[in-house]
Amino acid sequence: MARLEEINISLPVVEENIRLYKRSIEAWNDIIEASSDTSEIVDVAQQKNATTRNLEAAETERDLLKAEERTALAVVHKNRDEMAEFYRDGPYMTENKAVFWTSVGWLAIGYGAYYLINAENKAGVKFRSTMRQSPVSAAFRNA
């Protein structure tokens, strides 16, 4: 994010410099066309060449900044998507899975309570029949 902020600060400055260089080159061209003095034309042409080099450097810098901006945005979007998935799904499971497993847990607790309360139920007798027939369990039950 810090690099993206730096790019957002420096990119408008570079684009403004490019506009200034282009206007300066147009002004140098107008002066060259209007002048008939050879020494003045040479001086103005040298200044125009220096401005052209500065323009090319600024355009290169702009292209590099835009490429860095795309790279930084790709990183930001990747991290943003991962964080959104983390907050939506949670660190371990999605909300739907949490609801499902909570429901399964409550159903298991409910069935266990029903099983313990209805000891005479046929389903309960199946598992408790050996305990009822054992003389040791009967001794402890009647104690």
Phi, psi and omega in degrees: 000323182296317179295321178296321177294320177298318179296318180295335177280316187276335182297315177297327179294315180296318179295324176293321176298320178299317178298319179295317179297319180296319177295321179296318179297319177298320179293320178297320178297318178298320180293319180296318180293326183278339186272151175241355180278125185294318182294322178294319179297319179295315180298315181293322179295322177295319178294321178296319178296319178296319178294323178296318176297319177297322178297314180297320178295320180292321178294322176296317179297320178298316179297319178295318179296320179293322177295317177296323179296317177298318179296315180295320178295323178298319179294317180296316180295321179298312180294322179297317179295320178295319180292321178296320178294321179297314182287331179284315186266340185084169184288336186239329183204164178278169179295323180295319177295320180297317178296317180299310183289329174294318177296318178299318179298315180294323176296320178296318178296317179298317179294321178297318178295317178298318180297317181288325181286319182264073181289335181275356179296147181301321179295324180286326182294326182303318183268341182258002186293322180291327180289324181289329182276345183283131178294330180293316180293327177292324178296318181285330181289323183270356183287000000 
